[in-house]
Amino acid sequence: MPFHRRLACKLNYFQSIILMFAAVILIGAALLMLPISAQERTVTPFHEALFTATSAVCVTGLVVRDTASHWSAFGQAVLIVLIQIGGLGVITVGASFSLLSGRRISLSQRGRMQEAMSAPKVGGIVRLTGFVIRASLMIEGIGALCMLPVFCRDFGVSGIWKAVFHSVSAFCNAGFDLMGTPDMPFVSLTAYRADPIINLTISALIVVGGIGFLTWDDVRTNRLCFHRYRLQSKVILTATALLILLPTLYFFCFEFKGGTLRERLLLSLFQSVTPRTAGFNTADYTSLSSSGRGLTILLMFIGGSSGSTAASRQQRRQCSSPMRLLYSAGRKAPKCSGGGWKKKRSMMPQLFLHCISSFR
């Protein structure tokens, strides 16, 4: 038996995930260190390349070098591949190659795919993975086409790459942007604060990527029959709507009081969507009041939904649905035995452990 197969047999799911994530990050850091990855054709220090690669794979959006002005086209391509792998998940991307090559998916691989997708059961996991890959590429393509006219108007032919890059970055909730210049780095999307196409497209990509693919599967299967959705999908959709609507109202009424009505609406909506899962901004955060910054921190703490691109499924960092479930369970705790209660449905103790693990 080959060495990699013997090693895979000895490792459990979490150990294999850690090794795969570490391998992807180190390979990405090595590629970013190459002179061809930098605009000035110089070697990027290892700690900066490692930080950037880790941020891309973990789709956090934190950078130490401005993405547009420091990295070359090759470096930006490396980043977008790392973001795509991090957003969809190492297991999902690996399974997609197996599906494309026609290889048989073993039972152990299906179990890992189930964990990676946060799926309730192993049955149908291969079909769901294929749906995830196809839907992701389709949505990213639609997002790029929507932004293409604006970026091509402002940047010419290079606007095509900017549209693709920002579409993938927004859908994977990464927050990397190509708007900075050597004179004005780290500006994010502030130049488009009043542009409805960029604001609405980026916001839609963030939300769609952040609600999770199981929710997508529910929408595709049950259409508008909300009562047929899984409990997880109902919780995610309800919580997402509230976490967009309420902060938007706050920002509109108390933070963004200057400018036109359209600009205030776009600023308020964008700043309520992006803090939870992405890293873009169209407003200067230093101009927010203490309450506005506190609300932004709260949104960042809540994060996106489990089983989504919001922070890579393998990391289990998303907590909007676990927080809502824990809140409901806490209210009903005196009436429950061994599990929680939500909409007349019980939650197994294992689900409590999964929710609590989100806060470790």
N, C-alpha and C positions, 0 to 999 in steps of 0.2 A: 504494500500500500504506500502511495506517495506520502512524503513528509507532511504536506499541507493537509492531507486528508486525516492523517493520524492526529495532527494537532487540533483539527476541527472537532474530532471525536472527543478529545479530552477537555475541550473548553465548553462552558455553559454559555447561555445566550448573552448574558451581560459581559462576560469576559471577551467573547468574540466581538461584541459591539465596540468595546473599549479599544481593542486591538485594531479593528478596522478604522475607527475614527482617528486613532493616533497615526495609522499608516497614511490615510488620506491627508491629514494635516501636515505631516512631515514631508510627503511628496510635494504638496502644494507650496510649502515653505521653500523647499529646494528649488522649485521652478521659479518662484518669485525672486530668489537671490541671483538668478542668472542676469548678466548684463542686458540681455535682450528684453528682459521684463521691465526695465526702467527707461524712461524717456531719454535720459542722459547717457544711457548705455554704461552705467556703473553698477557695481555689485551692491545690492541692498543688504545692510547688516542683518545677521541671522535673527536677532531678537525682534526686529521690525517685521521681517518676512514671516516669522513664526506667529507673531501677534495678528498680522493681517490674515494669514491663512486660517488661523483658529477662529477669528471673527467671521470670516466668510463661511466656513463649514458650520459653525454654530449659529449662523445668520443673526448676529447681534448688531452689526452695522458700525461697530467701533473701529476707528482707524487712527493710525499715527502719521500717515502720509496721505495727502489728498489724492484720491483715486484718479482723477482726470489729469492732474498736472504732473504726478510722479510716475505712474505706471504707463507703459507703452501699450500698443494694441495687443501685443502678445500677453503682457501682464494682466490686462483687463480681461482677456479671454480666459486666462487661468482662473481669475477671480470668479467669473461668471459660471465656470464649470464647478468650482468649489461650492458656490452658492446653490447651484442646482442640486448637487449631491447632498448638501446639508439640508436643503428644503424638503426634498423628496425622501431622504433617508438613505443611508448606505445599503441597507438590506433591500430596499425597494429598487434602487438603481442596479444593484447586483442581480436581483431577480429579473429585471427587465432584459438584461443581456442574456440570461439563460432562456427567457421566453423567445427572444429574437433569434437565438441560435438553434431553437427547437429542442433544447436539452430537457430531459425529464426532471421535474421538481420533486425532490425526495420529501418524505413526511417530516423529517427534522427541519428541512428548509421551509416547509409550509408553516411549521410551528413558529419559526423565527419571523416569517413574514406576517403571521397573525399578531405577534407581539409588536412588531414594527408599525403595523397599521392600526393598532389598538382595536382590532376586530374582535367581535364577541365569540367567534368560532372559527375553526380551521376550514370548514367547508366553504367553498366558493372563494377562497383567498386568492387563488391564481387569477380568476376572473376579475376580482376587485383590483388586483395589482395592475392588470392590463388596462382596466378602466382608468385608474389613477394616472398612468403614464400618458395615455391618449388624451385625457381631459386636460392634463397639465400643459402639454404641448399646444393643444388647441387654444386654451385660454391665454397662454403667453403670446401666441401668435396674434390673437384678436387684440390684446392689449397693445402690442407693438404697432399693429396697423392703425389703431385709434390715435396713437401719439405721433405716428409718422409724419402727417402733414405739418404739425407744429414744429417738430424738431428739424425737418427738412427746410422749412421756411427760415429758421434761425441759423442753421448750421450747414446747410447744403447737403452734399452726399453723405457726410459723416453723421448726419441726423438719423440715417438708417440704423447705424450701430448704436447710437444713443437710445433710439426707440426700443431696440431689442434688449439692450442692457437694462434699461429701467423697467421694462416689462417683467423680465425674469427676476430682477432684484425686488420689485414690488410684490409679485406673486409669491415669492419665497420669503417675503417679509424680512428681507435682509437690510434694506436701508442704504445700500451703497449707491452713490450717484456719480455722474460724470459732468457736473456743472461747474466745478471749481477751475480756477486759473492760477498761474504762478503768482499773480498780484492779489487775487481774491480767492484763497482756498477755503474749503469747508463751508460753502454757501448753501449746499443742498438745493432745494427747489424754490428758494425765496424769490427768484426772478419770475416765477410763474404763480405767484400768490393770487393773482386775479384771473388766471387762465382757467376757464371751466373744463376744457378738454383734459388738460394735464391733471388738474385736481381730482376730477371725478373718475378718470381712468385709473390713476394710481390708487385712489381710495377704494374703488371697486376691486382691484386686483388684491389689495391687502386684505379686504374683508373676505373675499372668496377663498383666498389661500388660507386664511386664519380660522375658518369655521370647521375645517376637517373634511376628509374625503368620505367618511362614513355618512356625514350629513349630506354630502353631494349624492351619494348612492340612494339615500332616502328620498331626496328631491326628485331624482331621476326615476325611481321606482314608483313612488306614490304621488308624484306631481304635487298638486295643491291640496291634497287630502291630509291636512296637518295632523289630524287625530290618529292617522296610521303610522306616523313617524316613530322611530325609537325614542325612548325617554331621553337618551343622550342628545339626540338631534333637537328635540323640543327645548331642552335646557339651553343648548348652545345658541339656537336661533333667538330665543327669548332674551337671554343674557346679552347677546351681541347687539340686538336692537336697542335695549335699554342703555348699554354702555356707549352707544353712539349718540342716541337722542339726547340723553340728559346732559352729558358734557358739552354737546353742541349748543344747547340752550344756555348753559352757564357761560361758555366762552363768548357767545353772541351778545348776551345781556351785560356782562361785567368786564370782559377783557378787551374785545375788539370793538371799540366805540367809534373809531375814525374810519374814513374811507366810504366808498359807496356801499349800498346794500348788498350787491352781489359779492363784492370783495369780503365783506364781513361774514357773509354766509359761507363762502368757500374757505376762509381762514378758520372759522369755527368748526366746520365739518372736518376739515383735514386734520386739525389739531386734536380732535376727539378720536379719530381713527388711528392715526399713526403711532401714538405713544405705546399702545398696548402690545404691539407686535413688531412694528417696523422701526425705522430710524430716520425717516425723512422729516423735514420740516419746511413750512413755507413762511413761518413767523419767527421772529427773534425771541428765543426763550427768555433772554435777559429782560425783555420788556414786560413779561408777565408779572402779575402781582404775586405775593406770597401764597395766596389761596390758589391762584392759577397754577403755580409750580407744584403746590401740594397735590392738586387734582391730577396733574400730569404724572407725578410720582406714583399715585395710587393706581392710575391706569397701567403704568409700566409694571407695577407689582402684580396686578391681576393677569396680564398677559393674554395669550390667545387660547384656543381650544385644544384639547388633547386630540392626537391623531391628525394634526394639521401641519402645514409648512411653517407655522409661526416660530418655532424654535427647534425644529428637527425632532421628529417623533421619538427617536431613540433616547433623547435626553429627558423626556417627561417633565419639561419645565412649565408647560402651559397649565394655567389653573383657573380659567374662567368657569369651566363646567365643574371641576372639583370644588371650587369655592361655593358655587351655588348649591351643589349637592350637600356639602358639609353644613351650610347654613340651614338648609331645609331639615337635614337630619338632626341638627342641634335643637331646633324648635320642637321636633317631635320625639326627642330622645326619651322622655319619660314614658312614652307610649310604645316604645320599640323594645324588642328583645333580640340582641345579637346583630341587628342591622338597622338601617335607616328607613325612612318612609318618604315618598315623594309621589304626589298625584295618585295615592292609593296603591303604590307599588313598593315592594320592599327592595332594599339594597343589601347585598351580601356583605359579610365582614371583610372579604377580600377587597371589595370596592372601597371601603373605608381606608384600608391600608394603602391602596393605590392613590386615593385623594390626599392622604396625609403625606405620602412620599413626595408629592409635588412641592412641599414646603421645606424639604431637607436642604 
